Structure formats: C-alpha cells, structure tokens
Amino acid sequence: MLIADYSFGEALGTVLAVFIFVAWIMVLFTILSDLFRDHEMSGWGKAIWVVFLIFIPFLTALIYLIARGGGMRERALKEQSEQKKHFDQYIRDTAGTSKVDELANLAELHDKGKINDAEYEQLKAKLLA
C-alpha cells in the first residue's frame, strides 16, 4: 500500500483502533493487578478468572468490572496506604533524628525530672559540640 492510497479516514480509523487497543490493555492490566492484590480470593479463583480472561476476554472483563468493581477501589487505596506507610517508615529510619529533635527530647526528660540540671547541661553541651 502506498502512502498516497492511505486516506485521511483510514488514518483516523487506525488511530482509533490503536487507542482502543491501548485502553483494552490498560483494562486487562488493571484487572490482573486487582486480582493478584486481593488476598481474600483463593488461588483457584484467581486462576479461573485468568483463564476466562484469556479465552473470553471482553465478556469476562465486563463481568469482572460489574461483579468486583466496587472492591477494586478499596483494594487500591489499601495498597497505596500500605506503600505510603512503608515509605514514611523508610524515610524516618534513613533520616534519623536531628539535633533539634534530640534537644527537644532532652528538654522533655529534664522537665519530667528524669535527668537533673547537671546532666542536662552536660548532655546539651555534648550535643551542641
């Protein structure tokens, strides 16, 4: 086929076909990621959904979205909150504490009477040195 024989309408049709194909792939990946994110479903249930997604893809995807679509959001939000919690913990572990935090903790110990004035001044001088 020569480029001169390729009309504008055919080009728009090709763009539409590519768009629909990419959207379909995104739907499949979303369904598969939701399937494997769900820890309440058994392995057999997941396998059955995957087999049906392979052999009857459009009907299975529609049934999945209708039957389990409500829980997809909750599972995604739960996964995001767990990832954020782990990331925040990693940041806290990696960053450690600053001198300001240590001084605040030292002042709190002093105010509670856990350390006396001499110990407080000694630890503060050591921290600021």
C-alpha positions as a LaTeX table, in Angstrom:
\begin{tabular}{lrrr}
\hline
Residue & $x$ (\AA) & $y$ (\AA) & $z$ (\AA) \\
\hline
Met1 & 0.00 & 0.00 & 0.00 \\
Leu2 & 1.39 & 3.35 & $-0.99$ \\
Ile3 & 1.08 & 6.33 & 1.32 \\
Ala4 & $-0.90$ & 8.11 & $-1.42$ \\
Asp5 & $-3.53$ & 5.34 & $-1.25$ \\
Tyr6 & $-3.92$ & 5.79 & 2.53 \\
Ser7 & $-6.81$ & 8.22 & 3.06 \\
Phe8 & $-7.44$ & 10.52 & 5.99 \\
Gly9 & $-10.38$ & 8.38 & 7.09 \\
Glu10 & $-8.19$ & 5.28 & 7.18 \\
Ala11 & $-5.63$ & 7.17 & 9.25 \\
Leu12 & $-8.31$ & 8.20 & 11.75 \\
Gly13 & $-9.53$ & 4.61 & 11.85 \\
Thr14 & $-6.01$ & 3.40 & 12.60 \\
Val15 & $-5.60$ & 5.96 & 15.38 \\
Leu16 & $-8.94$ & 4.91 & 16.86 \\
Ala17 & $-8.01$ & 1.22 & 16.66 \\
Val18 & $-4.68$ & 1.88 & 18.41 \\
Phe19 & $-6.43$ & 3.92 & 21.10 \\
Ile20 & $-8.98$ & 1.17 & 21.75 \\
Phe21 & $-6.23$ & $-1.47$ & 21.86 \\
Val22 & $-4.18$ & 0.53 & 24.38 \\
Ala23 & $-7.30$ & 1.16 & 26.50 \\
Trp24 & $-8.06$ & $-2.58$ & 26.40 \\
Ile25 & $-4.52$ & $-3.45$ & 27.53 \\
Met26 & $-4.85$ & $-0.96$ & 30.40 \\
Val27 & $-8.14$ & $-2.56$ & 31.48 \\
Leu28 & $-6.56$ & $-6.03$ & 31.41 \\
Phe29 & $-3.57$ & $-4.92$ & 33.47 \\
Thr30 & $-5.87$ & $-3.19$ & 35.96 \\
Ile31 & $-7.99$ & $-6.32$ & 36.34 \\
Leu32 & $-4.95$ & $-8.58$ & 36.68 \\
Ser33 & $-3.29$ & $-6.32$ & 39.24 \\
Asp34 & $-6.52$ & $-6.18$ & 41.22 \\
Leu35 & $-6.85$ & $-9.95$ & 41.06 \\
Phe36 & $-3.41$ & $-10.53$ & 42.49 \\
Arg37 & $-3.79$ & $-7.70$ & 45.02 \\
Asp38 & $-6.83$ & $-9.42$ & 46.55 \\
His39 & $-5.61$ & $-11.69$ & 49.34 \\
Glu40 & $-9.09$ & $-12.91$ & 50.22 \\
Met41 & $-9.58$ & $-14.76$ & 46.94 \\
Ser42 & $-8.10$ & $-18.24$ & 46.64 \\
Gly43 & $-5.52$ & $-19.19$ & 44.08 \\
Trp44 & $-8.07$ & $-21.33$ & 42.25 \\
Gly45 & $-10.43$ & $-18.39$ & 41.95 \\
Lys46 & $-7.65$ & $-16.24$ & 40.54 \\
Ala47 & $-6.67$ & $-18.97$ & 38.09 \\
Ile48 & $-10.26$ & $-19.31$ & 36.86 \\
Trp49 & $-10.55$ & $-15.54$ & 36.31 \\
Val50 & $-7.23$ & $-15.53$ & 34.38 \\
Val51 & $-8.28$ & $-18.49$ & 32.19 \\
Phe52 & $-11.56$ & $-16.80$ & 31.35 \\
Leu53 & $-9.72$ & $-13.52$ & 30.66 \\
Ile54 & $-7.56$ & $-15.37$ & 28.14 \\
Phe55 & $-10.30$ & $-17.31$ & 26.34 \\
Ile56 & $-13.32$ & $-14.96$ & 26.63 \\
Pro57 & $-11.64$ & $-11.61$ & 27.31 \\
Phe58 & $-14.34$ & $-8.99$ & 26.63 \\
Leu59 & $-17.21$ & $-10.75$ & 28.38 \\
Thr60 & $-15.02$ & $-11.75$ & 31.33 \\
Ala61 & $-13.70$ & $-8.20$ & 31.74 \\
Leu62 & $-17.22$ & $-6.80$ & 31.76 \\
Ile63 & $-18.39$ & $-9.39$ & 34.28 \\
Tyr64 & $-15.35$ & $-8.74$ & 36.48 \\
Leu65 & $-15.90$ & $-4.99$ & 36.43 \\
Ile66 & $-19.58$ & $-5.41$ & 37.29 \\
Ala67 & $-19.13$ & $-8.11$ & 39.94 \\
Arg68 & $-15.95$ & $-6.95$ & 41.64 \\
Gly69 & $-15.61$ & $-3.32$ & 40.53 \\
Gly70 & $-16.73$ & $-1.91$ & 43.87 \\
Gly71 & $-13.92$ & $-3.60$ & 45.75 \\
Met72 & $-11.23$ & $-2.57$ & 43.26 \\
Arg73 & $-11.09$ & 0.96 & 44.68 \\
Glu74 & $-10.84$ & $-0.21$ & 48.29 \\
Arg75 & $-8.05$ & $-2.66$ & 47.46 \\
Ala76 & $-6.15$ & 0.01 & 45.51 \\
Leu77 & $-6.50$ & 2.54 & 48.35 \\
Lys78 & $-5.40$ & $-0.04$ & 50.91 \\
Glu79 & $-2.33$ & $-0.90$ & 48.81 \\
Gln80 & $-1.45$ & 2.80 & 48.41 \\
Ser81 & $-1.78$ & 3.46 & 52.14 \\
Glu82 & 0.45 & 0.47 & 52.94 \\
Gln83 & 3.06 & 1.66 & 50.45 \\
Lys84 & 2.93 & 5.18 & 51.92 \\
Lys85 & 3.30 & 3.80 & 55.45 \\
His86 & 6.36 & 1.75 & 54.42 \\
Phe87 & 7.85 & 4.71 & 52.57 \\
Asp88 & 7.32 & 7.05 & 55.54 \\
Gln89 & 8.90 & 4.48 & 57.87 \\
Tyr90 & 11.87 & 4.17 & 55.49 \\
Ile91 & 12.30 & 7.95 & 55.46 \\
Arg92 & 12.17 & 8.10 & 59.27 \\
Asp93 & 14.68 & 5.26 & 59.59 \\
Thr94 & 17.03 & 6.72 & 56.99 \\
Ala95 & 16.87 & 10.35 & 58.09 \\
Gly96 & 17.33 & 9.65 & 61.77 \\
Thr97 & 16.78 & 12.42 & 64.26 \\
Ser98 & 18.02 & 15.97 & 64.04 \\
Lys99 & 19.76 & 17.93 & 66.78 \\
Val100 & 16.58 & 19.92 & 67.30 \\
Asp101 & 14.64 & 16.69 & 67.96 \\
Glu102 & 17.33 & 15.47 & 70.32 \\
Leu103 & 17.31 & 18.81 & 72.19 \\
Ala104 & 13.53 & 18.64 & 72.48 \\
Asn105 & 13.75 & 15.11 & 73.87 \\
Leu106 & 16.47 & 16.21 & 76.28 \\
Ala107 & 14.35 & 19.16 & 77.47 \\
Glu108 & 11.38 & 16.84 & 77.91 \\
Leu109 & 13.45 & 14.45 & 80.04 \\
His110 & 14.67 & 17.40 & 82.11 \\
Asp111 & 11.13 & 18.76 & 82.58 \\
Lys112 & 9.87 & 15.36 & 83.72 \\
Gly113 & 12.70 & 15.14 & 86.24 \\
Lys114 & 14.32 & 12.09 & 84.69 \\
Ile115 & 17.66 & 13.90 & 84.49 \\
Asn116 & 18.99 & 16.60 & 86.78 \\
Asp117 & 20.31 & 20.05 & 85.83 \\
Ala118 & 23.96 & 18.99 & 85.68 \\
Glu119 & 23.21 & 16.00 & 83.44 \\
Tyr120 & 21.01 & 18.17 & 81.23 \\
Glu121 & 23.70 & 20.81 & 80.76 \\
Gln122 & 26.38 & 18.14 & 80.14 \\
Leu123 & 24.28 & 16.30 & 77.52 \\
Lys124 & 23.24 & 19.59 & 75.88 \\
Ala125 & 26.86 & 20.75 & 75.62 \\
Lys126 & 27.88 & 17.37 & 74.18 \\
Leu127 & 25.02 & 17.52 & 71.66 \\
Leu128 & 25.81 & 21.08 & 70.56 \\
Ala129 & 29.56 & 20.48 & 70.30 \\
\hline
\end{tabular}
